[in-house]
Amino acid sequence: MTDTHIGSPRNLGDPEDPSSVDPALAKEAGMWDPDPQKRWLYLQKAIKEVNLKNPDFVVVTGDLMYGQMNPLEYIYEYEETYKMLQKLNVPVYLVPGNHDYYAQDATLTDGAKYWEKYFGPQYFSFDYGPYAHFIGYNSFDWHKFDRSGNGTVSVPTWGGQIREEQLNWVKEDLQRNAQTAESGQVRGLFSHHNPLWRDREMWPKDDPEVQTYWEQYNEQHDPQRLQTLLLGEKLGIKYDQQWHGENAKELINVMKENNVTVSLHGHTHIDNVTKEDGILYTTTTAIELTGKPWVGFRGFSVQDGQIESYNYEETGHSIPVYQNGDTKGGTMSFDAAYQTSNDGSASLQQVEVTNRLNKPLTVTIPLYMTEGNYNVSTGEVLQNYASDRKQYLEVQLTIPANSTETLNVQKK
């Protein structure tokens, strides 16, 4: 999942018109609603669905918050984002996006410092048993001057870059992993920006200002001169910024040389899937309400070292958070409704699980009951143990497309 953008005013209406407010979108945004159950409702719904799918782990590829409304907002947005992500019941790995990493020198609210305080290193790797090795890297790896905003916040740089120190670390990590990796291991990288989409190649070469910009950039970068940054901001507003700086091709070469399987990204708020040189590159739509073709997240299924599925629709689309992608309708694509509180106080429970997707859906239902032995009416019991005078069960079941099933749980 990606681009959750806590604090974003774009959730309230037309993202091209900051003054617009759509009541239906505003309800789903729940922007700083005093009721915690209604605040960032769109994200809470996405998290509930991810928890029901119960994946082995989740990666979040940046832009967790907005960070571009006023120079002080990181002070409260990082705290709020940290609290919201605690609602995920599975392991979570995070990398920063541009919106998480802007620098405001006048008030010393540098996003990089807040990231380290709340989430840890900007790049790292982890193993999922012998089955997968993943690297999370910071693709907004710019000199502080290049990522410094002003005022409310005007930012000159929001495109991707990875500098030599981090690139060398990625290369060394992959080489170390190759020495111990078992056959069939999935190797993945994830970051905010997709290195396939490079501004040097995408910006029109016949635009004189584009020519001037790259001439100035080639003369001095890391950091850039102020006049170059201002021109880059102007052109970025005109053409957008994707991978804007250094080492995209070098990173891709490192990935190819080390048999990387998959590369996961966000930033654009759209779905895109590209296969190139044996690597699967996926860009996933936003959780923010500006996501196209809908608000969604992407699920991956792996069997015997091969990625078997990664699309909800074969056109490369992710799983929609809302039924049929209808954000304003507010109805989740799937959910689980408990008849009584799921807090360990009941010896009888009924859960109505509804799948509004056009495909079958496998979910895992967590149940907290009074201590004892239980029967379940359907599904497979994955976990069943007693702790602190409560019984914890996990029941996995598959719900056909566009249907509802009822799970009954009672003491033997």
N, C-alpha and C positions, 0 to 999 in steps of 0.2 A: 504494500500500500504506500501511497505517496501524496505529497502536497495537501496535508491536512489543514494548514493555514488557520490555526486558531487566532482569533482577533481580526480576521480579514473583513473589511467593509464590503468587499465584492460579493459576500454571501447574501447581502440584503436585497439586491436588485440587479439591474443591468450593470455588469462589470465595467462597461465603457462609460457609464454615467454614475460617478460616485454619489451623486445626490439622490438617485432613484431608490425607492423602497417598494418591494413587492411583499404584501402581507404574508403570503404563503411561504415565500423564501425566508422572510424574517423569522417566521415561526420555526422553520427547520434550522436556521442559523443559531437561534437562541443566544445571540451575541451578548455576553455578560449578563444573562438572565440571573436574577437573584436566587431563583430556584435551581439547585444543582441538577435536578432531573431534567430540566428543560434547556440547560446551557449547552451550547455546541451539540444540539440534538442530532444533527447530521453525522457527526463523528461518533457519538454514542451508539447510533444505530449501526454504523459500519463495524464498530468494535464488537457489538453483540453478535453480529453475523460471523465475524472472524472467529470469535470464541466458540460458536456453535459448530463451525467447520473443524475446529480443534486441530490446526496444522502442527507439524513438528516445530516450526518456528516461523516468525514473521520478520521481514526486513522492511524498514520504512526509509524510502530514498529521498529524504530531505524536504525542505520547506514545511517544517512542522508548524510554524507560526507565520504571522504576517510581517512584523518587524519593519514596516515602512510607512507608519502613520504619524508617529512622533518620535523624537530622539530618546524618549525614556521608556518606550513600551517593552523592551526586553526585560526590564525589571520585574514586570508582572506577567508577561506572556510566557517566559520560560517556566516560572512556577506553575502557571495554569496548565501548560502543556505537559509538564512532568506529572501532575496529578491526573490528568485525563488518561495518559498512557498506562497508568497503573491499573486501569480497568481491563487491559488485555491479560488474559489468563494463560498465555503461552510465552515462551522465550521471545524476546524482541531485540533486534539489532538495528541501530540507527546510524545514518550518516547525515551530515548537514547539507542543506541547500543554500542558495544565495540569500533567501529571506531570513535564514537563521544566523547569518554570518556577517551582516553589515556592521560597519564601525562608525560610531558617533563620538568623535574625539572631544567635542565641547563638553559632553557630559560623561565621558569615559564608559559609555555603555557599548563596549565592543562585543559583538555576538560571539566571537571566538572564545572569549573568556567565559561567557555564560555557558557555552556548549561544554567546555571542559568541566565546569562546576557541576552541571546537572547530568550530563550524559557521558563524559569521559573523553577518550582520545578521538581525534578527527579521522584516524584511519587505523585499521586493525584487521585481524583475521580470526577465524574460528573453524573448528571441525565439528561436523555432525557425525559422530562415530567414525567408522571407516567409509561412510557412504558419500560424504560431501565435504569439500573445503571451500570456504567463502572468504573473500576479501571485501571489506567495506572501505572505500576511500573517499576523500574529500575532493570533489571536482570543482569547488569554489576556492581553489588554492592560490589566492592572489596576495600580493603585498598589501599591507593595511591601507596604504594611500589609495590603491586602486579600488578598494571596496568601501571607502569612506563616503557616507552620505551627508547631506546638509539639510537642515530645516525640517521639512515635514514628510517625507524624506526624499530628496532628489538623489538618486544613485546613478553613478556613471557606468558601473559594470555589474551585470547580472548573469553573464555567460560563463561557460566552464573553462577550467584550466587545471593542469596538474604540473607542478614544478619538479625539478630534477631530484631533489631529496626524496620526495614521496614516490616518484616513479621508480627510483632505484630500490626503495623499500619493497614496492610491489613485486618487482622482478626477483629480488632476493627471497621474498616469502614464497613465491611460486616455485623457485628452484629448490628451496628447502623441503617444501611439501612433496615435490616429485621424488625425493629420495626415500620417502616412507609410504607414499600413497599406494593403496591396493588397486588392483584392476577393477575398472568399472566405476571409479570414483567420479562424482560430478564436481567440476571446478567452476566456481562462479565468482564474478565481480559485481559489485553494485555501488552506484553513485547517483547523484542527482542528474547530471548532464550526460547525454549520450555522445560518445566521441565520434560516432559516424556523421553527426550533423555539425559541420564546421563552417563558421562564418566566412572564413577566407574563400571558401568555395561556393557558399550559398548567396552571399551578398553580390549584387550585380556589378560586374567588373567595368561596365560602361558608365557608371555613376562617378563623376569626377571627385565628389567628396569621399566616396569609398576608396578611390585610388589614393587620395591625399591621406586618408586615415592610415592605411597600411604602410605608406611611406614613412609617416611619422612614427608609427608603432615599431617599425623595423629599426629606426634610428635609436629609440630608447623605450624600453619596457622593463617592468619589474624594478621599480615602479614606472608607470608612464608619466609623461609630462601632463600638466593640468589641461593645456589646450587640446592634447590628444584625447584625454579622458572625456572632455566636454563634447568633442566631435563624435567620439564613440557612443556617448549617451544619445546624441541627436540621431545618429544612424540606427542605434538600437531601437529607439522609439519607432523609427520608420520601417525597419526590416526585422526587428527582434534580435536577440542575442541567444545563440545556442552554445556550441563549444566555441568560445570566443578567443581563447589564448593558445597556450603552448601544449605540445606533446600529445595531441590526440592520436596521430599516426604512430608515434613511438609507443604509446600505450597499447594500441591495437596489435602492433608487431610483437610486443611482449606477451600478449594474450595468445596470439597464434603460436608462438614458439613454445609455449608452455601448455598447450592443449586445453585452453579454457573452453568450457562448455556453453556457459550462459552469462549474459551481461544485462543487469536490471537497472532501469532508470525512470525518472519522472520529468519534472520541469515544464513540459509543454501542455499539460492538462488534456492530452489526447492519448488514445490507444494507437500503438504502432508495433508491428512485429517485423523484423528483418533478419534473414539468415545470410551470413556472409562468411566465407572461408571456414565453414564448420562451426561458427559461433552463432548462437541464438541471441539476438539483441531485442529486448522488449522494453518499450516505453509504455507506462501505464497511466491512465487517466487520473484525475485528481479526486480526492475525497472532498475537497472544497466544492461548493455547489456550482462552480464554473466548469466542471469536468465535462468533456465531450467524448463520445456521444451521450454519455451519462456519467454520473458519479459512480465510481466503482473501484474494485481491487482485483488483483490477478492471483489465481490459484495455480500451483504447479503440482503435477503428479509425476512421481519418478518410480520406475520399475526396472530392476536389474541394471541400474546405472544409466538408464535412458529416460530422458524427459518425455513422457507420453502425452501429456496434455497441458496446455497453458492458455487456452482460449475458451471463453464462454460461447462465443460465436466464431466461426471459422474465418471471419474477416479480421480476426485479431483482437476482438473486443474482450474486455474484462467482465467480471461478474458485476451486474448493477446492484447498488445498495438499495435502490427503490424499485418497486414493481414496474416492469416495462420501462425503466429509466425515468419515470414520471416523478421528478423531484418535488414539484408543487403538490402532488397528491399525498405525499408523506408516508405512503404505505411501504413497509419493508418488503424486500424480495422473499425473505423467509424469517420466521421467528418461532419462539417456543413460549407458550403461555401456561404457567403453573396454576393449578386450581387453588392451592394453599401456599403459604410462605415456604420457600425452599431454604429453611434455616435450621433443620434438624429437630424440629419440635413435633413433626407429624409421623405417624406410622402408616399413613395411607396418602398416596399422591397420584394426581392425574396431570399429564402434560399433553397439551394439544400442540402439535408441531405442524406448521403450515409452510408448504413450499410453493411459492408463486412464480418460480422460474419455469422456463420451458424445457428444462432437463431434470432428470432425477438428481436428488441431492442427498448426500450422506452427511449426517450430523452426529454429534456426541452430546448427550444430555447429562449434565451433572445433577446429582440428587443427594441432598443431605437429609437423612431420616433419623428417627430414634434408633438406638442400637438394637440389632437383631438380624434375623435371616429374612430375605425378601424374595418374592416372585415378581417377575416382570412379564407383561402381557405380550411384548414384541421386542425385537432387537437383540443385540448381543451385549452381554455384560462384560465390559473391558476391565473395570476395576470394582473391587468390593472389599472394603476393610473398615474396621472400627477404630475410632480415635476420639478421645475425650467424651465418651458416652454417646457418640453419634456414629451413624453408619454412612459411609460415603460410597456411592455407586456412580459409575459412568456407563451409560447405555448407548451403544451406537446403533443407529437405524437409518435405512435408506427410504426416502419419501419420493414417490413418483412425481413427475412433473405436474404442476398445477393441481395439487391435492393436499389433503390434510389427514394426518394419522394421529391416533390417541394412544399414548403410553400410560398404562396403569401399573402402579407399583404398590404392593401391599405385603405385610408380614405373613410369613408362612404359618 
